[in-house]
Amino acid sequence: MKKQETLYLKIAKIIEDQIHKETLMLGDKLPSVRSAQKLYNVSLNTIKQAYLELESRSLIESRPKTGYYVSKSSQRTTALPTIASIDNHETENTPEELIDKVFGTINQTDVTQFALGLPGKNFLPVAKLNKGIINAVRNRGDAGTAYEPVQGSEELRRAIAKWAIVMEGKITEDDLVITSGAMHAMYNALMAVTSPGDSVAVESPAYFGILQAIKALGLKAVEIPTHPLYGLDLDALKKVLPEIKACCLVTNFNNPMGFQMPDENKQELVRLITQYNIPLIEDDIYGNLYFGSERPRPCKFYDEAGLVLWIGSVSKTLAPGYRVGWIAPGKFKDKIIRQKLVQTVCNSSLYSDVIADFLEHGRYDHHLRSFRNKLYNNYLQINRAVESYFPDNTKIAQPKGGFMLWLELDERISTTELYTTALAQKIVFAPGRIFSQYNQYNNCMRLTYVLEWNERVDSDLKKLGRIIKNSI
């Protein structure tokens, strides 16, 4: 096995060198898997692993039914965002008001929405969902008026467990609890594993919803530095593990940076939390939105002690308004179910039926393939626009999936001030300040690319670039 691993990495290195030396140029097609097998005289699996390795590093990209090509990211000239030095001091400049401003645009149809992670209608199978609701009403004798079990619809839980192939059978319907979206799962997970006053480790920058949940529950967030490609600094986490009661992380296509934590880092993370008996709340709602050829494993895959509380949802991929999420809470399942009983009792049985049907009959996988293709094309478009229209010293993250692009601008720029100027021109983005409890990331912003790409979107990015240049 070790010989094969070394061999696929050696082949990947040869191709990587050809790309960097421009023997292979942007857009060039690589040999097919079978042709490469004959060329290098190795097994098909070795070539597949080599191509997967190159794809995971965004050097090549797969295109359905046509093969592998040298990707745009391989010709990257922009720098990655810097790793923050966390200034763990309280500040009066809290981001709540700014978050309210950003969310205040959620129903404004006259703005170009780069701020919120809400998929545009053209990304969603609305007609099929409508049919699903009609069928669910027709097939239910109670028309969806009866309560379903507190743990959630057994049909939906079974469908999720069968569909979650990435877990390789380690999750059953009995391991899952259905929730009202991912944030409901997040709150319940935090409540189950902490008490007011406890400290919770989070990535920095962190999704502002997680920070707000931690604060609302009377907990303290401990921000851990994060690498824009590899994620959480495990050495920094190790130093604070004796002082914290839980970790709350987005390991696959993190919001806002878009990184994918390498498998070996996930394994080490699970080893560390197991050693210290510290629960890990893993928000994996973007895990199915990968740009490579395979869905990355979550930390839950490596969990033997029941300490990882794995969260999923269809809110970002299929039906945001249905509020259907789930959690595999490990040894905290009974506590989660009791909490749900006193909060919401149960979920909407109609929406559970619709989602179960989508999962059961392959419609969700079919939809996700189309969704991922659109996302990746949009990512290339937004990356091109930022490189063309924004200042030359803009630092751009390199997401491996998801739908967020994190930018670091000139240190003289305040994106909080830019927000007001951009909003006046009907453009909204997420200022970097809202992704920390401390006064940092002021020269950063998050843009979402899960929107219909058109001339107006391109034009508004050009306007935004002009606003940024004029503010220096």
Secondary structure, 3 states (H helix, E strand, C coil): CHHHHHHHHHHHHHHHHHHHCCCCCCCCECCCHHHHHHHHCCCHHHHHHHHHHHHHCCCEEEECCCEEEECHHHHCCCCCCCCCCCCCCCCCCCCHHHHHHHHCCCCCCCCEECCCCCCCHHHCCHHHHHHHHHHHHHHCCCCCCCCCCCCCCHHHHHHHHHHCHHHCCCCCHHHCEEECCHHHHHHHHHHHHCCCCCEEEEEECCCHHHHHHHHHCCCEEEEEEEECCCEECHHHHHHHHHHCCEEEECCECCCCCCCECCHHHHHHHHHHHHHHCCCEEEECCCCCCECCCCCCCCHHHHCCCCCEEEEEECCCCCCHHHCCEEEECHHHHHHHHHHHHHHCCCCCHHHHHHHHHHHHCCHHHHHHHHHHHHHHHHHHHHHHHHHHHCCCCCEECCCCECCEEEEECCCCCCHHHHHHHHHHCCEECEEHHHHCCCCCCCCEEEEECCCCCCHHHHHHHHHHHHHHHHCC
